[in-house]
């Protein structure tokens, strides 16, 4: 809405309400005496003495949760040069206990187009310059997507048997103190265009603090647990820079060359943990330690092979003493699975109706635990075969190698199988040709475009697996792993676009 006759002031305000409900049910069963053909979609038939069918329900879990939100936004502009945006929001989640279901948060942002000021008229290098900043909070009450994450403030049991009698076992420890996870972010940036828009860019810096971090430390059975308990009283800091740049390298009438770059750097570290404890995330090969990044590997450092006897060597927790005895008390943080550096570059060449474009991405600074290597370098794990690396195994006193003697019991939780995840990849490359408009007009159509494109045709990396671009998963050894997943699909496609 324009607030004055001159159009200098404008205000837009909105009010919203959102309601989300999730419903699902699942169960598992074992059946004996099933009849064919099946009489319904589940294959269940009535159990009688004649058919001997006795269904046994093994387990199940319902999902029935909801979220409700109320939020408002307001955007104000003065002379289309100064901008202020405000937002406020309140959310409620049934997944949290009644006492902690609701949270409130909001944000404020401001922008200033400096290049519209009169004092900027004599600045010839920049033809557009905008400064911007924001501060705000957001909340997270989802607590994951697994059905077992529903209603974690309630104790969960499973049925079992002991000595021929029925028993109840604690399957999940309740925590009615759970609250919303909140993230506070401050952001500052600059947008610009230089040299008659031959160079354009956007640079942003951010600092975010997440409080009430959801984590799942292990609760031993001796304390009444026997699994993980969800808590949220830690905090983590994320800060970094995001850069986007565009260049018109050649801007002639018939030939053009454009380059677009993007780069993102993110550094995170744990700021606080409950009672300042270091938490080992049971069954994941990861640990949470104050001052260390999230998703840090928790492994014993591998120090190579003793040339005298072929035994593996490890570093003690002090980082100096070498030993041949694996000791879980020597577990230390060794890198993170999250890449701090990510970037991409796109080159686009066009000559009249012909266009060639190539998009290359890169990621570096992270590590991958190669679980596939562990499987094929352990002589007792014969299901997966044996690695060619075994040809370098130690066999003779004095031999220098990084592969221990074949018959040694291989320890999984060591940095022997931790590898750098750096890579760069040609994500997409395309070649197209568009018919001149005069020819298309003679064909009674608006445009014709022929193209061929290829995706993931080349990747450069040193990781000893199929693909270094892996998502975090848990493998047989419990680590956050890669190595055995399928590589990215390579595709080549041809096409024709007709516009009538």
LUMDOMAR-20662 format. One record per residue (C-alpha): x, y, z; residue in one letter. Coordinates in nm, 2 decimals. Each point is the difference from the previous one (the first is absolute). Layout:
N
+--------+--------+--------+------+
|     c1 |     c2 |     c3 | rest |
+--------+--------+--------+------+
|      X |      Y |      Z |    A |
...
+--------+--------+--------+------+
END
This chain:
500
+--------+--------+--------+------+
|     c1 |     c2 |     c3 | rest |
+--------+--------+--------+------+
|   0.00 |   0.00 |   0.00 |    X |
|   0.13 |   0.35 |  -0.09 |    X |
|  -0.01 |   0.22 |   0.30 |    X |
|   0.04 |   0.35 |  -0.16 |    X |
|  -0.09 |   0.18 |  -0.32 |    X |
|   0.36 |   0.02 |  -0.12 |    X |
|   0.05 |  -0.37 |   0.03 |    X |
|   0.30 |   0.03 |   0.23 |    X |
|  -0.14 |  -0.23 |   0.27 |    X |
|  -0.14 |  -0.35 |  -0.06 |    X |
|  -0.10 |  -0.27 |   0.25 |    X |
|  -0.11 |  -0.36 |  -0.05 |    X |
|  -0.12 |  -0.21 |   0.29 |    X |
|  -0.12 |  -0.36 |   0.00 |    X |
|  -0.15 |  -0.24 |   0.26 |    X |
|   0.02 |  -0.38 |  -0.03 |    X |
|  -0.12 |  -0.31 |   0.17 |    X |
|   0.13 |  -0.35 |  -0.08 |    X |
|  -0.11 |  -0.34 |   0.13 |    X |
|   0.18 |  -0.33 |  -0.09 |    X |
|  -0.12 |  -0.34 |   0.12 |    X |
|   0.19 |  -0.33 |  -0.06 |    X |
|  -0.17 |  -0.34 |   0.04 |    X |
|   0.14 |  -0.34 |  -0.07 |    X |
|  -0.01 |  -0.35 |   0.14 |    X |
|   0.23 |  -0.30 |  -0.05 |    X |
|   0.03 |  -0.35 |   0.14 |    X |
|   0.18 |  -0.32 |  -0.06 |    X |
|  -0.12 |  -0.35 |   0.05 |    X |
|   0.09 |  -0.36 |  -0.05 |    X |
|  -0.26 |  -0.24 |  -0.14 |    X |
|  -0.03 |  -0.38 |  -0.02 |    X |
|  -0.24 |  -0.19 |  -0.22 |    X |
|  -0.07 |   0.27 |  -0.25 |    X |
|  -0.24 |  -0.11 |  -0.28 |    X |
|   0.03 |   0.06 |  -0.37 |    X |
|  -0.13 |   0.20 |  -0.17 |    X |
|   0.02 |   0.28 |   0.25 |    X |
|  -0.35 |   0.12 |   0.10 |    X |
|   0.11 |   0.36 |   0.05 |    X |
|   0.29 |   0.23 |  -0.06 |    X |
|   0.19 |  -0.10 |   0.32 |    X |
|  -0.05 |  -0.37 |  -0.06 |    X |
|  -0.17 |  -0.05 |   0.33 |    X |
|  -0.27 |  -0.26 |   0.04 |    X |
|  -0.20 |  -0.10 |   0.30 |    X |
|   0.18 |  -0.23 |   0.24 |    X |
|  -0.19 |  -0.32 |   0.07 |    X |
|   0.08 |  -0.34 |   0.14 |    X |
|  -0.03 |  -0.14 |  -0.35 |    X |
|   0.26 |   0.23 |  -0.18 |    X |
|   0.23 |   0.03 |   0.30 |    X |
|   0.06 |   0.37 |  -0.07 |    X |
|   0.11 |   0.20 |   0.30 |    X |
|   0.12 |   0.35 |  -0.07 |    X |
|   0.26 |   0.15 |   0.23 |    X |
|   0.04 |   0.38 |   0.00 |    X |
|   0.37 |   0.08 |   0.05 |    X |
|  -0.03 |   0.37 |   0.04 |    X |
|  -0.13 |   0.33 |  -0.13 |    X |
|   0.01 |   0.37 |   0.05 |    X |
|  -0.26 |   0.27 |  -0.08 |    X |
|   0.09 |   0.35 |  -0.11 |    X |
|  -0.25 |   0.27 |   0.08 |    X |
|   0.15 |   0.34 |   0.05 |    X |
|  -0.08 |   0.36 |  -0.09 |    X |
|   0.14 |   0.35 |  -0.03 |    X |
|  -0.18 |   0.33 |   0.01 |    X |
|   0.15 |   0.33 |  -0.08 |    X |
|  -0.10 |   0.37 |   0.01 |    X |
|   0.23 |   0.25 |  -0.17 |    X |
|   0.00 |   0.35 |  -0.14 |    X |
|   0.22 |   0.20 |  -0.23 |    X |
|   0.04 |   0.38 |  -0.07 |    X |
|   0.21 |   0.16 |  -0.27 |    X |
|   0.06 |   0.37 |  -0.01 |    X |
|   0.18 |   0.20 |  -0.27 |    X |
|   0.10 |   0.37 |  -0.02 |    X |
|   0.07 |   0.15 |  -0.34 |    X |
|   0.05 |  -0.36 |  -0.12 |    X |
|   0.35 |   0.05 |   0.15 |    X |
|  -0.02 |  -0.09 |   0.36 |    X |
|  -0.17 |  -0.32 |   0.11 |    X |
|  -0.10 |  -0.16 |   0.33 |    X |
|  -0.16 |  -0.34 |   0.04 |    X |
|  -0.15 |  -0.14 |   0.33 |    X |
|  -0.14 |  -0.34 |   0.07 |    X |
|  -0.14 |  -0.17 |   0.31 |    X |
|  -0.10 |  -0.36 |   0.05 |    X |
|  -0.13 |  -0.25 |   0.26 |    X |
|  -0.01 |  -0.37 |  -0.05 |    X |
|  -0.14 |  -0.29 |   0.19 |    X |
|   0.10 |  -0.37 |  -0.04 |    X |
|  -0.18 |  -0.30 |   0.15 |    X |
|   0.32 |  -0.19 |   0.00 |    X |
|   0.12 |   0.19 |   0.30 |    X |
|  -0.15 |  -0.02 |   0.35 |    X |
|  -0.30 |   0.23 |   0.08 |    X |
|   0.22 |   0.22 |   0.21 |    X |
|   0.25 |   0.07 |  -0.28 |    X |
|  -0.20 |  -0.02 |  -0.32 |    X |
|   0.00 |   0.37 |  -0.09 |    X |
|   0.28 |   0.23 |  -0.11 |    X |
|   0.02 |   0.36 |  -0.13 |    X |
|   0.26 |   0.16 |  -0.23 |    X |
|   0.04 |   0.26 |  -0.26 |    X |
|   0.24 |   0.20 |  -0.22 |    X |
|   0.09 |   0.35 |  -0.13 |    X |
|   0.18 |   0.08 |  -0.32 |    X |
|   0.11 |   0.33 |  -0.16 |    X |
|   0.13 |   0.10 |  -0.34 |    X |
|   0.15 |   0.32 |  -0.15 |    X |
|   0.06 |   0.06 |  -0.37 |    X |
|   0.30 |   0.22 |   0.03 |    X |
|   0.04 |   0.06 |  -0.37 |    X |
|  -0.34 |   0.19 |  -0.01 |    X |
|   0.15 |   0.28 |   0.23 |    X |
|   0.10 |   0.33 |  -0.16 |    X |
|   0.35 |  -0.02 |   0.15 |    X |
|   0.05 |  -0.32 |  -0.20 |    X |
|  -0.05 |   0.17 |  -0.34 |    X |
|   0.37 |   0.05 |  -0.05 |    X |
|   0.10 |  -0.36 |   0.07 |    X |
|   0.04 |  -0.15 |  -0.34 |    X |
|   0.14 |  -0.34 |   0.09 |    X |
|  -0.33 |  -0.12 |   0.17 |    X |
|  -0.33 |   0.04 |  -0.19 |    X |
|  -0.18 |  -0.18 |   0.28 |    X |
|   0.08 |  -0.05 |   0.37 |    X |
|  -0.22 |  -0.13 |   0.28 |    X |
|   0.07 |  -0.07 |   0.37 |    X |
|  -0.21 |  -0.23 |   0.20 |    X |
|  -0.01 |  -0.16 |   0.35 |    X |
|  -0.24 |  -0.21 |   0.20 |    X |
|  -0.04 |  -0.17 |   0.34 |    X |
|  -0.26 |  -0.26 |   0.08 |    X |
|  -0.08 |  -0.33 |   0.17 |    X |
|  -0.16 |  -0.32 |  -0.13 |    X |
|  -0.12 |  -0.31 |   0.18 |    X |
|   0.02 |  -0.37 |  -0.06 |    X |
|  -0.24 |  -0.24 |   0.17 |    X |
|   0.00 |  -0.27 |  -0.26 |    X |
|   0.24 |  -0.22 |   0.19 |    X |
|   0.08 |  -0.21 |  -0.31 |    X |
|  -0.23 |  -0.18 |  -0.25 |    X |
|   0.00 |  -0.35 |   0.15 |    X |
|  -0.32 |  -0.11 |   0.16 |    X |
|   0.19 |  -0.10 |   0.31 |    X |
|   0.08 |   0.37 |   0.05 |    X |
|  -0.37 |   0.07 |   0.07 |    X |
|  -0.09 |   0.10 |   0.35 |    X |
|   0.35 |  -0.05 |   0.15 |    X |
|  -0.13 |   0.14 |   0.33 |    X |
|  -0.18 |  -0.33 |   0.05 |    X |
|   0.16 |  -0.33 |   0.10 |    X |
|   0.00 |  -0.27 |  -0.27 |    X |
|  -0.01 |  -0.37 |   0.08 |    X |
|   0.03 |  -0.31 |  -0.20 |    X |
|  -0.13 |  -0.35 |   0.08 |    X |
|   0.24 |  -0.28 |   0.06 |    X |
|   0.02 |  -0.34 |   0.16 |    X |
|   0.23 |  -0.13 |   0.28 |    X |
|  -0.02 |  -0.34 |   0.16 |    X |
|  -0.32 |  -0.08 |  -0.20 |    X |
|  -0.18 |   0.30 |   0.14 |    X |
|  -0.09 |   0.33 |  -0.15 |    X |
|   0.20 |   0.31 |   0.08 |    X |
|   0.02 |   0.37 |  -0.08 |    X |
|   0.32 |   0.16 |  -0.10 |    X |
|   0.08 |   0.37 |  -0.01 |    X |
|   0.05 |   0.08 |  -0.37 |    X |
|   0.04 |   0.37 |   0.03 |    X |
|   0.07 |   0.21 |   0.31 |    X |
|  -0.25 |   0.29 |   0.04 |    X |
|   0.10 |   0.36 |   0.03 |    X |
|  -0.28 |   0.24 |   0.08 |    X |
|   0.25 |   0.29 |   0.03 |    X |
|   0.05 |   0.02 |  -0.38 |    X |
|  -0.06 |   0.35 |  -0.14 |    X |
|   0.03 |   0.16 |  -0.35 |    X |
|   0.34 |   0.01 |  -0.16 |    X |
|   0.06 |   0.37 |  -0.09 |    X |
|   0.25 |   0.17 |  -0.23 |    X |
|   0.10 |   0.36 |   0.02 |    X |
|   0.17 |   0.14 |  -0.31 |    X |
|   0.16 |   0.34 |  -0.08 |    X |
|   0.06 |   0.07 |  -0.37 |    X |
|   0.17 |   0.28 |  -0.19 |    X |
|   0.06 |   0.03 |  -0.37 |    X |
|   0.06 |   0.21 |  -0.31 |    X |
|  -0.14 |  -0.02 |  -0.35 |    X |
|   0.17 |   0.19 |  -0.28 |    X |
|   0.04 |   0.04 |  -0.37 |    X |
|   0.32 |   0.16 |  -0.15 |    X |
|   0.13 |   0.13 |  -0.33 |    X |
|  -0.35 |   0.03 |  -0.16 |    X |
|  -0.11 |  -0.33 |   0.15 |    X |
|   0.29 |  -0.19 |  -0.16 |    X |
|   0.08 |  -0.13 |   0.36 |    X |
|  -0.28 |  -0.08 |   0.24 |    X |
|   0.01 |  -0.16 |   0.34 |    X |
|  -0.15 |  -0.08 |   0.34 |    X |
|   0.21 |  -0.05 |   0.31 |    X |
|  -0.16 |  -0.10 |   0.33 |    X |
|   0.15 |  -0.07 |   0.35 |    X |
|  -0.20 |  -0.18 |   0.27 |    X |
|   0.04 |  -0.12 |   0.36 |    X |
|  -0.26 |  -0.24 |   0.14 |    X |
|  -0.04 |  -0.14 |   0.35 |    X |
|  -0.22 |  -0.31 |   0.04 |    X |
|  -0.11 |  -0.06 |   0.36 |    X |
|  -0.19 |  -0.29 |   0.14 |    X |
|   0.19 |  -0.23 |  -0.25 |    X |
|  -0.17 |  -0.34 |  -0.04 |    X |
|   0.25 |  -0.27 |   0.08 |    X |
|  -0.03 |  -0.37 |   0.10 |    X |
|   0.26 |  -0.12 |   0.25 |    X |
|   0.00 |  -0.36 |   0.09 |    X |
|  -0.17 |  -0.11 |   0.32 |    X |
|   0.14 |  -0.34 |   0.13 |    X |
|  -0.24 |  -0.27 |   0.11 |    X |
|   0.15 |   0.02 |   0.35 |    X |
|  -0.16 |   0.34 |   0.04 |    X |
|  -0.34 |  -0.11 |  -0.12 |    X |
|   0.06 |   0.08 |  -0.36 |    X |
|   0.13 |  -0.24 |  -0.25 |    X |
|   0.00 |   0.25 |  -0.29 |    X |
|   0.02 |   0.37 |  -0.10 |    X |
|  -0.19 |   0.28 |   0.18 |    X |
|  -0.08 |   0.31 |  -0.18 |    X |
|   0.11 |   0.32 |   0.17 |    X |
|   0.04 |   0.37 |  -0.11 |    X |
|   0.22 |   0.20 |   0.22 |    X |
|   0.31 |   0.05 |  -0.21 |    X |
|   0.09 |   0.28 |  -0.24 |    X |
|   0.19 |   0.03 |  -0.33 |    X |
|   0.14 |   0.30 |  -0.19 |    X |
|   0.00 |   0.02 |  -0.38 |    X |
|   0.17 |   0.29 |  -0.18 |    X |
|   0.11 |   0.06 |  -0.35 |    X |
|  -0.01 |   0.18 |  -0.33 |    X |
|  -0.20 |  -0.05 |  -0.32 |    X |
|   0.12 |   0.16 |  -0.32 |    X |
|  -0.16 |   0.02 |  -0.34 |    X |
|   0.17 |   0.17 |  -0.29 |    X |
|  -0.08 |   0.05 |  -0.37 |    X |
|   0.22 |   0.12 |  -0.28 |    X |
|  -0.07 |   0.10 |  -0.35 |    X |
|   0.34 |  -0.08 |  -0.13 |    X |
|  -0.08 |   0.06 |  -0.37 |    X |
|  -0.32 |   0.18 |  -0.09 |    X |
|   0.03 |   0.05 |  -0.38 |    X |
|  -0.30 |   0.01 |  -0.23 |    X |
|   0.03 |  -0.36 |  -0.13 |    X |
|   0.24 |  -0.16 |   0.26 |    X |
|  -0.06 |   0.00 |   0.38 |    X |
|   0.19 |  -0.16 |   0.28 |    X |
|  -0.15 |   0.01 |   0.35 |    X |
|   0.15 |  -0.15 |   0.32 |    X |
|  -0.20 |  -0.06 |   0.32 |    X |
|   0.17 |  -0.09 |   0.32 |    X |
|  -0.13 |  -0.10 |   0.34 |    X |
|   0.18 |  -0.09 |   0.32 |    X |
|  -0.11 |  -0.08 |   0.35 |    X |
|   0.21 |  -0.05 |   0.31 |    X |
|  -0.15 |  -0.12 |   0.33 |    X |
|   0.17 |  -0.06 |   0.33 |    X |
|  -0.18 |  -0.15 |   0.29 |    X |
|   0.09 |  -0.11 |   0.35 |    X |
|  -0.17 |  -0.12 |   0.31 |    X |
|  -0.02 |   0.29 |   0.25 |    X |
|  -0.17 |  -0.18 |   0.29 |    X |
|  -0.09 |  -0.35 |   0.11 |    X |
|  -0.19 |  -0.12 |   0.30 |    X |
|   0.22 |   0.02 |   0.31 |    X |
|   0.29 |   0.08 |  -0.23 |    X |
|   0.02 |  -0.37 |  -0.08 |    X |
|   0.15 |  -0.15 |  -0.32 |    X |
|  -0.27 |  -0.23 |  -0.15 |    X |
|   0.07 |  -0.30 |  -0.21 |    X |
|  -0.30 |  -0.07 |  -0.23 |    X |
|  -0.04 |  -0.37 |   0.05 |    X |
|   0.00 |  -0.21 |  -0.32 |    X |
|   0.10 |   0.28 |  -0.23 |    X |
|   0.38 |   0.04 |   0.03 |    X |
|  -0.06 |   0.37 |   0.07 |    X |
|   0.04 |   0.21 |   0.31 |    X |
|  -0.10 |   0.34 |   0.13 |    X |
|   0.28 |   0.20 |   0.16 |    X |
|   0.01 |   0.36 |   0.11 |    X |
|   0.19 |   0.21 |  -0.26 |    X |
|  -0.02 |  -0.27 |  -0.27 |    X |
|  -0.22 |  -0.01 |  -0.31 |    X |
|  -0.33 |  -0.19 |  -0.02 |    X |
|   0.03 |  -0.34 |  -0.16 |    X |
|   0.36 |  -0.05 |   0.11 |    X |
|   0.14 |  -0.35 |  -0.03 |    X |
|   0.10 |  -0.16 |   0.32 |    X |
|   0.28 |  -0.25 |  -0.08 |    X |
|   0.34 |  -0.13 |   0.11 |    X |
|   0.28 |   0.15 |  -0.21 |    X |
|   0.17 |  -0.26 |  -0.22 |    X |
|   0.38 |   0.04 |   0.00 |    X |
|   0.09 |  -0.25 |  -0.28 |    X |
|   0.17 |  -0.35 |   0.01 |    X |
|   0.29 |  -0.12 |   0.21 |    X |
|   0.26 |  -0.11 |  -0.26 |    X |
|   0.14 |  -0.26 |   0.25 |    X |
|  -0.32 |  -0.21 |   0.05 |    X |
|  -0.27 |   0.14 |  -0.22 |    X |
|  -0.22 |   0.11 |   0.28 |    X |
|  -0.22 |   0.31 |  -0.02 |    X |
|   0.11 |   0.30 |   0.21 |    X |
|  -0.22 |   0.26 |   0.16 |    X |
|   0.05 |   0.33 |   0.17 |    X |
|  -0.10 |   0.04 |   0.36 |    X |
|  -0.24 |   0.28 |   0.10 |    X |
|   0.30 |   0.23 |   0.07 |    X |
|   0.07 |  -0.01 |  -0.38 |    X |
|   0.37 |  -0.09 |   0.06 |    X |
|   0.03 |  -0.35 |   0.14 |    X |
|  -0.01 |  -0.29 |  -0.25 |    X |
|  -0.14 |  -0.33 |   0.11 |    X |
|  -0.10 |  -0.33 |  -0.17 |    X |
|  -0.29 |  -0.05 |   0.24 |    X |
|  -0.34 |   0.14 |  -0.11 |    X |
|  -0.17 |   0.17 |   0.30 |    X |
|  -0.34 |   0.17 |  -0.02 |    X |
|   0.12 |   0.25 |   0.26 |    X |
|   0.22 |   0.15 |  -0.28 |    X |
|  -0.30 |   0.10 |  -0.21 |    X |
|   0.04 |   0.37 |  -0.11 |    X |
|  -0.17 |   0.23 |  -0.24 |    X |
|   0.13 |  -0.02 |  -0.35 |    X |
|  -0.16 |   0.23 |  -0.25 |    X |
|  -0.36 |   0.04 |  -0.10 |    X |
|  -0.23 |  -0.14 |  -0.27 |    X |
|  -0.13 |   0.35 |  -0.08 |    X |
|   0.19 |   0.18 |  -0.27 |    X |
|   0.08 |   0.36 |   0.10 |    X |
|   0.07 |   0.10 |  -0.36 |    X |
|  -0.25 |  -0.03 |  -0.28 |    X |
|   0.01 |   0.18 |  -0.34 |    X |
|  -0.10 |   0.00 |  -0.36 |    X |
|   0.08 |   0.16 |  -0.33 |    X |
|  -0.21 |   0.03 |  -0.32 |    X |
|   0.15 |   0.11 |  -0.33 |    X |
|  -0.24 |   0.09 |  -0.28 |    X |
|   0.11 |   0.07 |  -0.35 |    X |
|  -0.24 |   0.11 |  -0.27 |    X |
|   0.05 |   0.08 |  -0.37 |    X |
|  -0.31 |   0.10 |  -0.18 |    X |
|  -0.24 |  -0.29 |   0.05 |    X |
|   0.26 |  -0.24 |   0.14 |    X |
|   0.06 |  -0.03 |   0.37 |    X |
|   0.24 |  -0.21 |   0.21 |    X |
|  -0.04 |  -0.01 |   0.38 |    X |
|   0.20 |  -0.19 |   0.27 |    X |
|  -0.07 |  -0.02 |   0.37 |    X |
|   0.27 |  -0.13 |   0.23 |    X |
|  -0.04 |  -0.05 |   0.38 |    X |
|   0.27 |  -0.05 |   0.27 |    X |
|   0.00 |  -0.10 |   0.36 |    X |
|   0.30 |  -0.03 |   0.24 |    X |
|   0.11 |  -0.01 |   0.36 |    X |
|  -0.21 |  -0.30 |   0.12 |    X |
|   0.07 |  -0.37 |   0.07 |    X |
|  -0.18 |  -0.32 |  -0.08 |    X |
|   0.03 |  -0.32 |   0.20 |    X |
|   0.04 |  -0.27 |  -0.27 |    X |
|  -0.20 |  -0.29 |   0.14 |    X |
|   0.03 |  -0.19 |  -0.33 |    X |
|   0.38 |  -0.01 |   0.05 |    X |
|  -0.04 |  -0.14 |   0.34 |    X |
|  -0.21 |  -0.28 |  -0.13 |    X |
|   0.24 |  -0.10 |  -0.28 |    X |
|   0.32 |   0.04 |   0.20 |    X |
|  -0.09 |  -0.22 |   0.29 |    X |
|   0.09 |  -0.36 |  -0.07 |    X |
|  -0.28 |  -0.14 |   0.21 |    X |
|  -0.27 |   0.19 |  -0.18 |    X |
|   0.00 |  -0.21 |  -0.32 |    X |
|  -0.35 |   0.08 |  -0.11 |    X |
|   0.11 |   0.31 |  -0.19 |    X |
|   0.31 |  -0.16 |  -0.15 |    X |
|   0.35 |   0.15 |   0.06 |    X |
|   0.16 |   0.33 |  -0.11 |    X |
|   0.28 |   0.03 |  -0.25 |    X |
|   0.17 |   0.21 |   0.27 |    X |
|   0.07 |  -0.34 |   0.17 |    X |
|   0.28 |  -0.05 |  -0.25 |    X |
|   0.20 |   0.26 |   0.20 |    X |
|  -0.06 |  -0.18 |   0.33 |    X |
|   0.31 |  -0.05 |   0.22 |    X |
|   0.17 |  -0.33 |  -0.04 |    X |
|   0.37 |   0.04 |   0.07 |    X |
|   0.18 |   0.16 |   0.30 |    X |
|   0.13 |   0.35 |  -0.10 |    X |
|  -0.26 |   0.05 |  -0.27 |    X |
|  -0.14 |   0.35 |  -0.02 |    X |
|  -0.38 |   0.00 |  -0.07 |    X |
|  -0.32 |   0.16 |   0.13 |    X |
|  -0.19 |  -0.34 |  -0.01 |    X |
|   0.06 |  -0.22 |   0.31 |    X |
|   0.04 |  -0.38 |  -0.01 |    X |
|  -0.30 |  -0.17 |  -0.15 |    X |
|  -0.10 |  -0.21 |   0.31 |    X |
|  -0.02 |   0.30 |   0.24 |    X |
|  -0.34 |   0.07 |   0.14 |    X |
|  -0.10 |   0.33 |  -0.16 |    X |
|  -0.12 |   0.27 |   0.22 |    X |
|  -0.29 |   0.20 |  -0.15 |    X |
|   0.00 |   0.32 |   0.22 |    X |
|   0.34 |   0.14 |  -0.12 |    X |
|   0.11 |   0.26 |  -0.25 |    X |
|   0.14 |  -0.27 |  -0.22 |    X |
|  -0.33 |   0.01 |  -0.20 |    X |
|  -0.06 |   0.38 |   0.03 |    X |
|   0.06 |   0.17 |  -0.33 |    X |
|  -0.02 |   0.35 |  -0.14 |    X |
|  -0.33 |   0.08 |  -0.18 |    X |
|   0.13 |   0.28 |  -0.22 |    X |
|  -0.13 |  -0.02 |  -0.36 |    X |
|  -0.10 |   0.21 |  -0.31 |    X |
|  -0.26 |  -0.11 |  -0.25 |    X |
|  -0.13 |   0.10 |  -0.34 |    X |
|  -0.36 |   0.02 |   0.12 |    X |
|  -0.15 |   0.10 |  -0.34 |    X |
|   0.12 |   0.08 |  -0.34 |    X |
|  -0.24 |   0.09 |  -0.29 |    X |
|   0.02 |   0.11 |  -0.36 |    X |
|  -0.30 |   0.15 |  -0.18 |    X |
|  -0.09 |   0.17 |  -0.32 |    X |
|  -0.30 |   0.22 |  -0.07 |    X |
|  -0.12 |   0.07 |  -0.35 |    X |
|   0.00 |   0.37 |  -0.10 |    X |
|  -0.33 |   0.17 |   0.04 |    X |
|  -0.05 |   0.06 |  -0.37 |    X |
|   0.03 |  -0.37 |  -0.08 |    X |
|  -0.24 |  -0.09 |   0.29 |    X |
|  -0.25 |   0.25 |  -0.13 |    X |
|   0.00 |  -0.16 |  -0.34 |    X |
|  -0.08 |  -0.33 |   0.17 |    X |
|  -0.29 |   0.17 |   0.18 |    X |
|   0.14 |  -0.06 |   0.34 |    X |
|   0.14 |   0.23 |   0.27 |    X |
|   0.33 |  -0.18 |   0.06 |    X |
|   0.19 |  -0.32 |  -0.05 |    X |
|   0.28 |  -0.12 |   0.24 |    X |
|   0.22 |  -0.31 |  -0.03 |    X |
|   0.20 |  -0.11 |   0.29 |    X |
|   0.22 |  -0.27 |   0.15 |    X |
|   0.11 |  -0.01 |   0.37 |    X |
|   0.20 |  -0.22 |   0.23 |    X |
|   0.00 |  -0.03 |   0.37 |    X |
|   0.27 |  -0.13 |   0.24 |    X |
|   0.22 |  -0.11 |  -0.28 |    X |
|   0.33 |   0.06 |   0.19 |    X |
|   0.10 |   0.02 |   0.37 |    X |
|   0.35 |   0.05 |   0.14 |    X |
|   0.07 |  -0.14 |   0.35 |    X |
|   0.24 |  -0.22 |   0.20 |    X |
|  -0.26 |  -0.17 |   0.22 |    X |
|   0.03 |  -0.38 |  -0.04 |    X |
|  -0.37 |  -0.05 |  -0.08 |    X |
|  -0.25 |   0.03 |  -0.27 |    X |
|  -0.10 |   0.36 |   0.08 |    X |
|   0.12 |   0.26 |   0.25 |    X |
|  -0.33 |   0.19 |  -0.01 |    X |
|  -0.17 |  -0.20 |   0.26 |    X |
|  -0.27 |   0.07 |   0.26 |    X |
|   0.05 |  -0.09 |   0.36 |    X |
|  -0.11 |  -0.36 |   0.07 |    X |
|   0.07 |  -0.26 |   0.25 |    X |
|   0.19 |  -0.31 |  -0.11 |    X |
|   0.07 |  -0.34 |   0.14 |    X |
|   0.28 |   0.13 |   0.22 |    X |
|  -0.23 |   0.27 |   0.13 |    X |
|   0.20 |   0.29 |  -0.15 |    X |
|  -0.13 |   0.28 |  -0.22 |    X |
|   0.12 |  -0.16 |  -0.31 |    X |
|   0.04 |  -0.01 |  -0.38 |    X |
|   0.16 |  -0.22 |  -0.26 |    X |
|  -0.26 |  -0.26 |  -0.07 |    X |
|  -0.28 |   0.22 |  -0.14 |    X |
|  -0.08 |   0.03 |  -0.37 |    X |
|   0.19 |   0.28 |  -0.18 |    X |
|  -0.19 |   0.30 |  -0.15 |    X |
|  -0.19 |  -0.10 |  -0.31 |    X |
|   0.17 |   0.12 |  -0.33 |    X |
|  -0.26 |   0.10 |  -0.25 |    X |
|   0.01 |   0.14 |  -0.36 |    X |
|  -0.32 |   0.13 |  -0.15 |    X |
|  -0.11 |   0.14 |  -0.33 |    X |
|  -0.30 |   0.23 |  -0.06 |    X |
|  -0.20 |   0.23 |  -0.21 |    X |
|  -0.20 |   0.30 |   0.12 |    X |
|  -0.28 |   0.14 |  -0.22 |    X |
|  -0.19 |   0.31 |   0.08 |    X |
|  -0.32 |   0.06 |  -0.20 |    X |
+--------+--------+--------+------+
END
